[in-house]
Amino acid sequence: MIKVQTPEPFDPLLQVPLVPPSGHYSASKLERVLRAGYFAVTAELNPPDSSDPRDVLKAAKPLIEVADGINATDASGANCHISSMGICSLLSRAGQGVVFQISCRDRNRIAIQGDVLGAAAMGVSAVLCLTGDGVGVGDQPGAKAVFDFDSISLLRALKTMRDDGVFLSGRKLSTPPNLFLGAAENPCVEPLEWRADRLAKKVEAGADFIQTNYIFDVKRFERFMDKVRAKGLHKKVFILAGVGPLASAKAARWMRTNVPGVHIPDSVVERMENAENPSKEGKEICIELVKKMRQIEGVAGVHIMAYRREHMVNEIIEESGVLADRV
Amino acid sequence: MYSVRLFCTRNAALFEKTYNVLENVFIALHPLLNKLGYNRLEKPVATIEALSKSFLFDCKMCGQCVLSSTGMSCPMNCPKNVRNGPCGGVRDGGFCEVNSQMRCVWVEAWNGASKMKSGLERISVVQPPVNRELAGSSSWLRVVREKAELKLSLKQQVAQGDVDLAKTEMANAFPDARKNHPSVAPLANEPQAALAEQAVVEQTSVHTSVDRSLDASVNTTLHTSAPSLQKGGSK
C-alpha cells in the first residue's frame, strides 16, 4: 500500500511583516537605502498575463540584482495583467523589496483600504499612489472607470491609516500598516508652471517618496527641479527620476502619441532615427540620462521603466556607475 | 456650457467676490432658514442651485462644492473626477488625456486660481474624496448649516446628537479642506430631503452600529426629521 504524505499546512503567520527600524516608517529596502543617503534604483516589472508564479519570478529576475524596489504596476495603461497585489505578495515572500502600485481607476475606497491591509500582511511595505490612466487607452475600453479616490486623497487616506491607525470611517485598525508612501509626478507635461506646486500638495498629503513619469527632456526637468528646490521640497521627499530605454524612433513616436503623459522631444526622436543601432542608442541615451539625474541636486535616485527591455536594466545601471558607492 | 465654463475660469476673481458676498448673506440668514426648515428648503434651493451652476460651471451637483478652491473650474467635469488635479496625462497645449477636444479642467483650475485673491492658497489644500451620498443635494445650504455648526463646540454637538460621529474621521484626515469648505466633509446630520431614500436607510443602520454612545432611537429620529441645529436636534 502506498503511503501518501500529507504536506504540512502552510501557516501564513509564520512570516509576520518586519518591524521598521527606528526613524523609518517601514521596513522596506527602498526606505532604508534612501534614508542611508544612497542613490536609489527602482525598476518597473513587466507583469505577465499568467497565473503561474514562476512567470512572475522570471519577470523579476533581470531587475533583482540592481533594484532596491521592484514596482508592480496596477494595470498600467488600463491593460489587464496579473494584479500588483499578486506580484507583490509573491516577491515579498521571496524576500524582494517591492513597490505596490495602486491605481484609483479600478477600485473604490472600500477595496483599496482593504487591499492595503492585505498587502501589508503579505509583507508589502512600500506603495505608490496613482490616479491611473483612463480606461479608454486600455484593452477593455468599455470598462467602468471608478476614480473614487484620486492619487492625493488616496495618499492622505493611507497616511491616516498608518499614522492614526484608523480607516477613513474612523474604525480602528488593530495593527496599522507600516508603509513607505509614494506618489508619482509628471514634470514634463502641462501645466509645467504648476507641476512643482502639485508636488507640494502630494508632500502635504503624505508622500515620502516620488517616482516621476518618463523624463526625456532634461531641460524641462531641470526647470521643475529648480522650483522644487526653491520650495525646499527636495528636503521633505525623496525624488526618483523616471527614465527608460527607447527601442526605436518608431516606438518613441508611438509612445508619445499613445501613452498618456509621455513627452519625448523631437531631438531625442531624431537621435534614435539617425542611429545605426537604435536599440543600442536607446540604451546609451538612458545611461546618459541616469548619469545626468545623478548630478541634479535633490534627485535621490532613478526609477527605470524598461518595458520589454528589462534585460537591459542591469547593464544600464552598471554602466552608469550609480551604484559604485555601494558594497 | 463649455464656453461659459471657460469664461468663468477666465473671470475667476469676479466669481470669487460674488460668491463670498452671497455666502455671507446666506450665513446671516441662517436663523431665518432654520425657522423655515432646511428640509423644506432643500428641494427648491437645490433646483435653483443646479440651474444656475450648471449654466455657469457645467456643475454636476456633487453636493460639496469646492469651486472657490479650484479656480472656479468644476472638478466633476474631469473624466477622472480628480479633486486634486491635474493628473499626469495632460496633453500638449493643456488638453484632457481622456477627451482630447476638451481643455484640461485642472489646467483651467490652476489658471483660474492664479487670478483669484485666495485661489492659489486654496487650491493647494488637499481635498477629500467625494461623498456620493450627497449627490444632487444643495451645497449652498450645507455650507450655511456647517458654518453655523462650527460655532458650537464639537463636544456639545456630539452630546446633543447633532454630529454624525461616523463622519468625523474624514474631517480629521482632511482638516484644511474642511476649514475652507465644510461641506466636503460635513459633520451635521443631513435633512432627509438632502439624501436619496436608500442612503438614509443604509446610513441609519451604519450609524447605530458605529456610534454606540448615542441612543439608537434618537439617531433614527434625527435622520428622519429635519434637524434644528441650534436647539440641539429633534429632541
Interface residues (C-beta under 8 A of the other chain):
Chain A: C104 R105 R109 T131 G132 D133 G134 G136 A145 F147 D148 F149 D150 S151 I152 S153 R156 A157 T160 D164 V166 F167 L168 S169 G170 R171 A184 E185 N186 V189 E190 P191 E193 W194 D197 R198 A200 K201 E204 A205 N213 P260 G261 H263
Chain B: P79 K80 N81 V82 R83 N84 G85 P86 C87 G88 G89 V90 R91 D92 G93 G94 E97 V98 C104 W106 V107 W110 N111 L120 S124 V126 Q127 P128 P129 V130 L165 A166 K167 T168 E169 M170 N172 A173 F174 V210
